[in-house]
Structures are given as structure tokens and as C-alpha cells.
Amino acid sequence: MNYTFIPKHPSAGAKGTGTNISFKNAQIICRAIRRKKLSQAKRLLGDIIEKKRSLSGKYYTKTAKEIMKLIESCEKNAEFKGLKNEMLFVYASAHRGRVFRRNRRRSKFGSRLKMTNMEVLLVEKGKEKLTGKRKTEIPEKVKMTEK
């Protein structure tokens, strides 16, 4: 399974296939953290897990825990690749997974277990802060030959 998009900037990714979370809830949380800085996204998910902040009046604790695991895994991958933590932005998306049917004897209620496939990309963006004096490089002038 390929990623949803291929970023132009350096990036690190992580995938979660077959997670037992609601697809709709995963979509809501992914939409809330998409294109945010890594620190802001982690703070938002932490607040949702601790029930300090809600999204549209609901606390999606189970979904937020699963997405937090993926983001932490992705952060380790970015650290291994040598990406700078302050310049990382989150791109998260959720896709429908397979439907697992459980054998039930009497009714069909509760016999369909839905799964979600998720992916998280951390993309390094932004300008690097310059330290010290900035050296301006002047390109070499083209020498003209006299005739």
C-alpha cells in the first residue's frame, strides 16, 4: 500500500492497518490535526485523551490513543532519518479497512467488526533559523575577453 501522496520535502511515515477504531471518528481527528505542527498535534491529542478538550462535543479517546501511537512511531522514524523536530508538520489520513464478520447464532447485531487503515506522514517544512552573521555569496563575474 503506497502513501496517499509523495511530499516534495524530506519526510517520515508510519502506517496502521486493521486498527479497531471507527473510520468516521478517525476521519474527524485526522482532519483536526492535519497540516499542524507536531507539537500542536500532540498537545491536541493529549488533551482529547485526558478529556480536557473535545471535538464537536465528543471525546474520541480510543481513536486519539491509536493515532497518538502512530504519531510517536512516525516521530521515531523522523528522528532516525535526521529530521528536525521543530520543523515537522503532520499529514494524517484514514481509510476504510476490511470488514470482519463474526459468527453469531441468534441475531446479526454485533456481527460486523469494522477496521480502519491509517497513515501518518511527518513532513519537514519551514525556514531554518540562521545563527550568527549571514554571509552573502556573490557569484563570480564572467570575464570578458578583449578582441
C-alpha positions in Angstrom: 0.0 0.0 0.0 1.5 3.3 -1.1 1.2 6.6 0.8 -1.6 9.0 -0.2 0.8 11.5 -1.6 4.5 11.8 -2.1 5.8 15.0 -0.4 8.5 17.2 -2.1 10.2 17.9 1.2 12.0 15.3 3.4 9.5 13.2 5.4 9.0 10.2 7.5 5.9 8.0 7.7 4.0 5.3 9.6 1.0 3.1 8.8 -1.5 1.4 10.9 -3.5 -1.3 9.1 -6.5 -3.1 10.6 -6.9 -0.9 13.7 -10.2 -1.5 15.6 -11.4 2.1 15.6 -14.3 3.8 13.9 -13.5 5.2 10.5 -15.7 8.2 11.0 -14.0 9.1 14.3 -10.6 8.6 12.8 -11.5 10.9 9.9 -12.6 13.7 12.3 -9.4 13.5 14.3 -7.2 13.4 11.2 -8.9 16.4 9.8 -8.3 18.3 13.1 -4.5 17.6 13.2 -3.8 17.7 9.5 -1.3 20.5 8.5 -0.4 21.3 12.1 3.0 21.4 13.8 3.9 18.2 15.5 3.9 19.8 19.0 0.4 21.3 18.4 -1.0 17.9 17.2 0.4 16.0 20.1 -0.9 18.6 22.6 -4.4 18.4 21.0 -4.4 14.6 21.1 -3.2 14.6 24.7 -6.0 16.9 25.7 -8.6 14.7 23.9 -7.3 11.6 25.7 -7.4 13.4 29.1 -10.8 14.8 28.3 -9.7 18.4 28.6 -10.8 19.3 25.1 -13.4 17.9 22.8 -14.1 17.9 19.1 -17.7 18.7 18.2 -18.8 18.0 21.7 -17.3 14.4 21.9 -14.2 12.9 23.3 -12.7 10.4 20.9 -10.3 8.7 23.4 -9.9 5.3 21.8 -9.2 6.8 18.4 -6.9 9.5 19.8 -4.8 6.9 21.6 -4.4 4.9 18.4 -3.4 8.0 16.4 -1.0 9.1 19.1 0.8 5.7 18.9 1.2 6.2 15.1 2.5 9.7 15.6 5.0 8.6 18.2 6.2 5.8 15.8 6.4 8.3 13.0 8.4 10.7 15.2 11.0 8.0 15.9 11.3 7.3 12.2 11.9 11.0 11.6 14.5 11.1 14.3 16.2 8.2 12.8 16.2 9.9 9.4 17.7 13.1 11.0 14.8 15.4 10.5 14.4 18.4 12.8 11.6 18.1 15.3 10.7 21.7 15.4 10.0 21.9 11.6 7.8 18.8 11.3 4.2 19.1 10.1 1.6 16.3 10.4 -0.3 14.9 7.5 -2.7 12.2 8.6 -5.4 10.3 6.8 -7.8 7.4 7.5 -9.2 4.9 5.0 -11.8 2.2 5.3 -10.3 -1.2 6.2 -11.7 -4.7 5.8 -15.0 -5.8 7.5 -14.6 -8.8 9.7 -17.7 -10.9 10.1 -18.1 -12.8 13.4 -20.3 -15.9 13.6 -23.3 -15.3 15.8 -26.0 -17.8 16.5 -29.2 -15.8 17.0 -29.1 -12.2 15.7 -26.9 -10.4 13.3 -26.5 -7.5 15.8 -22.8 -7.0 16.6 -21.6 -9.5 14.0 -19.8 -6.9 11.8 -16.5 -5.6 13.1 -15.1 -2.7 11.0 -11.4 -1.9 10.8 -9.6 1.3 9.7 -6.3 1.7 7.8 -4.4 4.9 8.8 -1.3 6.7 7.7 0.7 9.5 9.2 3.4 11.5 7.5 5.7 14.0 9.1 7.0 16.5 6.6 9.9 18.8 7.3 8.9 22.3 6.2 9.8 25.9 7.0 12.9 28.0 7.0 15.9 27.2 9.1 16.9 29.8 11.6 20.3 31.4 10.9 22.8 31.8 13.7 25.5 34.4 13.6 26.2 36.7 10.7 24.8 35.8 7.4 27.4 35.6 4.6 26.2 36.7 1.2 27.8 34.9 -1.6 28.4 36.9 -4.7 28.5 34.9 -7.9 31.7 35.1 -9.9 31.6 37.6 -12.7 32.0 36.4 -16.2 35.3 37.7 -17.5 35.1 39.3 -20.9 37.9 38.9 -23.3 39.0 41.8 -25.4 39.5 41.5 -29.1 
